Amino acid sequence: MEATYQSQIQPEASASDMESTTPPDKPSLQKRRHPRSAATYPRKRATQACQTCRLRRTKCDNTRPSCASCVRLGAECSYQQPCFSTFDSASLAILKRIDDLESLIQTKVNDLPPVGPSNVPLSTSPLSISHEIWSPVLDQQTQWKPSFINIEEVLRWPVFDDQELEPRLYLISPSEENTSYQDLPISVDLDLHAADHLVHSFFNNVHIFNPTLKEEDINEYVRTVRLNGIGWDAMSCLLLLIYANGSIATPFVRNGQGVSSSLFHQSTEFLQAEAYFLAAQKRMGMLLCRSGAIEAQCFFLAGVYLMTTLRSVEAWRMFVQALACCRGFSIPHTHGNRHEDAWDTKQRIYWTCLKSELELRLELNLYQKNVLDLTYPTFFPSPPEELKSKDEAAWYFYLAEIALRRLENRILGYLYRPYAVDSQSNMEAVILDFEEQADAWLRSLPEALAPDAGNPRTDQYEPFRFILSGHFLDCQETMYWHFLVEAVHGRAEGNSDILLRKGLRVCVDRIQQNRTGFYHRHHGTWLMLRSCTRSALVLLAAERSVELVHLLPLGWEAVVFDVCRMLEFWKDESNDVMGLFTVVQTLLEARGH
């Protein structure tokens, strides 16, 4: 299944190429007739890499009996027998949209030179640029130092020197001590009704955004625990984490009032969730020496729970451990539905862990080398063969989120290249190129996930659109960040006013976009608090900058006050949020003097 699906997303293999690889004496195979014939799409097939190249994730020239890579390595070259099964129409529609987006980007690669800037082979780049998708306009050189996109860097800008704001922050560090837990006076024993309710809450409000589990497997685990009780194995650990997340998960409601931090931490739901989480923690030690799918799922769900309760550093550790389990996954060399289904599940877990760890790593103050390791697998995770009607939009969302993460990684990879970039005019051309790619992603979204689609009060897809819009704004912020930094430091040049206006507009748009979810507790709440605060600080910095003050968009002051009210609501949740609230409040008070 993985090889077949991967062949669907390789844009460089045209239809004529695929036909030319079919042996002339090979009989044509009839495709299975899809029951919904009116919605059936023609299936495309591309050349398939050998097992060695697939394992190493390198390009294969498909030479038989041995490809050039295997000959060079002295390895045995073998090819997996292709699978001619057909996806249903929903799966094919997803693949078609990915094809369109990847093909648009890939058209820019054809004229690339064989080596990168400064005659450095691409394969030797510290950022593994050979795995990135490049545009010819990016292959330029310059001398400038990129600025990290985080709150701590913004507060070091010279326009804030008179306020001495940085000491007010609670510095987030990976060396931070773990929170000490006390035994909670709530049992982890479950009655049948409570278990069903928590599992249902988990799948409706948590799992739908990161679909790595199979509902039928979890139901089987629940039945086993009902018979034997909660044990000390990985299955029991996974169930306890599902119960913990299900206990505090709530549906997304636009402009919901939310529950204050003090009331939330005293609620029965939170105390019960902490009891489940503490019980799961006691079972995690035995998972550390294994690298199976269920172990990775346990660490990932532990990270989701910690993010939901705004414990970001502890959550990052869990995502790192989940990703470490994924790194141990091996590509199956045996074939069959069972093995391929297991591999598809591992792909989905790997991608979910990867994007969660990366977005959190970039926000935390982790200045080690691996901060700039933005590499990602060259495949997309495979969807299940049969998609329930409810899950079709979830898979569109899941794959669209991954595609946007890949685009933002390409932008970050360009900005943080160790051999630096180019002149202002060339950089402007680069940004226009990235804007085209982002617009292509936006156009590729299905109607249900497109911005401003549906009725937000009744539409079940509103949470998906809310999250994708936020990620799209993150991508835009990354594009314009360099120009804002240069302007704040008095180094603006060229005709960059248009890009500066766009950068400031993104700050306002982000706050307005997230306003409907300011008081909703979920996996991304902490990241939302950080990104909205960063946007507010950029707007306040622009007000103090002669280069930017005349470019501020209308309504910017109102959204900054909105951020202050949001931080006031969450300030008792953690020390770092209290620090952010203090900084924004101080800057707002200083405007009156």
Secondary structure, 3 states (H helix, E strand, C coil): CHHHHHHHCCCCCCHHHHHHCCCCCCCCCCCCCCCCHHHCCCCCCCCCCCHHHHHHCCCCCCCCCCCHHHHHHCCCCCCCCCCCCCCCHHHHHHHHHHHHHHHHHHCCCCCCCCCCHHHCCHHHCCCCHHHCCCCHHHCCCCCCCCCCCCHHHHCCCHHHCCCCCHHHCCCCCCCCCCCCCCCCCCCCCCCHHHHHHHHHHHHHHCHHHCCCCCHHHHHHHHHHHHHHCCCCCHHHHHHHHHHHHHHHCCCCCCCCCCCCHHHHHHCHHHHHHHHHHHHHHHHHHHHCCCCCHHHHHHHHHHHHHHHHCCCHHHHHHHHHHHHHHHHCCCCCCCCCHHHHHHHHHHHHHHHHHHHHHHHHHHHCCCCCHHHHCCCCCCCCCCCCCCCCHHHHHHHHHHHHHHHHHHHHHHHHHHHCCCCCCCCHHHHHHHHHHHHHHHHHHHHHCCHHHCCCCCCCCCCCCHHHHHHHHHHHHHHHHHHHHHHHHHHHCCCCCCCCHHHHHHHHHHHHHHHHHHHHHCCCCCCCHHHHHHHHHHHHHHHHHHHCCCCCHHHCCCCHHHHHHHHHHHHHHHCCCCHHHHHHHHHHHHHHHHCCC
